Amino acid sequence: MKLLYLILIAFFTINLNAQNLYKSVKGSVSFFSETPIENIDAENKTLTALLNIKTKEMAFLVTNNGFKFDKPLMEEHFNENYIESDKYKVSSFKGKIINNSIEFTKNGTYKVKVKGILDIHGVENEREIEGELTIKNGKIIMVSEFYLVLKDHKIKVPKIVNEKIAQQIKININIALAVKK
């Protein structure tokens, strides 16, 4: 996990002031694939996230083999056949909040849009992802729901299971951040 944290720090190219930097203290990334034949969902709590409230830059990393499924066979297929966790150890996002009206020093809830690079399965795509930041007593909760198209990240689904796996996957992010000490 320390390696993931160091990689995240490397994402930021400017000199950071510690009181402007928020680090994840708790969080999860989950996904859901819905088809008429079978639903697949998984959750991952092995993530690291950083947010610089001065520059509005943010980044997060998630270990691909950290996704947990209800069925062990689904987890095995995900890691070996689809996301190829041995080859692509992490998925990441690095971007910048493009809203100008966020008061990071005041309690409140803000709709945000983040523009950046989403790297999954070794394929980088520029994305604009909407979400919500809730600021309360110096802590920040970041939530987002968006869709990922498998072919955009060259994730191939064999024809034999094509009807069991949606080509568009719903992603949910929920991260609690606090000032990095």
N, C-alpha and C positions, 0 to 999 in steps of 0.2 A: 504494500500500500504506500510505503514511503516513496518508492520509485514513481508511482502514479502522481503523487503530490509534487515531486520534483519536475516531472514532465509538465504538469500544469503551470508551475511557476515559470518554466521556460517559455510558455505561450505568451507571457506578458513581456513585451520588449522595452518597457519603460521602467524607470526606477520607482518602486512602489513605496508609499507611505503606509505603515502597518494599520493605522486607524481607518484608512480608506479600503482596506482589503478584508473581505468577508470570506470565510471558509466554511464548507459544508460540515455540519455536526451530525446530521442525520438525513437520510433520504432514500428514495427508491426510484427506479425506472422500471416500468412494466410495459408489456405489450399484449395485445389481444388480436387474434385472428379468428374471424367468424365466417363459417361456411355452413350450408345446410346439412353437411355430413358431420362436421366436428368443429368444436371450438377449441382453440389453443390459447392458453395464457401463461405468462411467466413473469416473475418479479426478480429484480436484482437490487440488493442493498449494498453492494460493494462498489460505491462510486465516490469520486472526489470532485468537488466543484469549488470554483473561486469566482468572486465578483469584486471588481474594483469600482466602488461607487463614485469615484472622482472621474474616471475615464469612461465608465459604463461598459468596460470590457468584461466579458465573462467567458469561462471555459469549464467544461466538465469531461471527465473520463469515466468509463464504466468497463469493468473487466467482462469480456464476453462469456467466459465460462462461469460467471457468477449468477447467471439466470437460473432460477429454480422453477421446475415444472411439477405438476401434480403426478405426472406419469414419467418414471425414469427413462423409458424408451424415447419419449419425445425429447427429453433433455439430451440424450445421447445423439439422436439424429440432428438436433439443432447444432450441437457443438461440432460434430464430425462432418455432416453433409451440407449444412446450409451456411452457417456463419464461419465455419472452419476455424474454431478457436485456437487450435495449435498454430495456425499460420497468422491469424489476425487476433492478437491477444486482447486488444481494447477497441472500443468505439469512442469517438470523441466529438465534441462540438466546441468551436471557438468563434465567438462573435461579439457584437456590440449592440447594446440597447439603443434603438434609434428614436425613442421618445425623448422629448425635451422637458416634460412636465412632471418628473418624478422628484419628490421631496424626500430624500433618504433620511433626513433628520426628523421627520414628522411621522407619527403613526398614521396609517392609511392603507388603502388598497388601490393599486394602480394597474391598469391594463398596459401591457408592454408588447413591443414587437422587437425581436432580436434578429439581426441580419448577420450571417456568418457561414462557416463551413462545417458541414456535418460529414464525418468520416466513418463509414460503416463498411465492413468487409473490404477494406483497403480502397474504397472508392469515395472520393471527396465530391460533394455537391454543395453549391451555394444555396442556402435556404433563408427564408424569412419565416420565423416561427413566432406565433402569438402566445401569450401567456399572461400570468397575473403575478404581481409581487404584493405581498402583504407585509408591511413594516409595523412592528409592534415592540415597543420597549427595547429598541436597539437590535432586534433580531429581524431577519428577513425570511419569509417563506416564499419559495418560487414554485409555481405550478404551471403546467402546460399540458395540452393534449393536441397532438397533431398526427398526421398520417404519413407513413413511409411506404413508398412503392418499391417492391423487391427488385424489379428490373433496373431501377435507378442506381442500385448498388451491386448489380451483377450477381444477385443471389438467385440461383437456379433451383427450381422445384421440378423434380422428375415427374413425368406424365402420370406415372402410376399413383402418385399421391396429390396430383394437381387439384383435385376437387376437395381435398381435405385441408388445404392451406390457402388462405386468401392472398391475393396478389398485392393487396393494400392492407397494411397492418396499422392498427391504432396504437400509438405510443403515449404513455402517461408519465409525467415527471412530477415529483413532489420532493423538494429539497429544502431543508431548514439550514440557514446560514447564520453565523455569528462572527463578530469581529475576530480576525486572526490575531492571536497573542504570540 
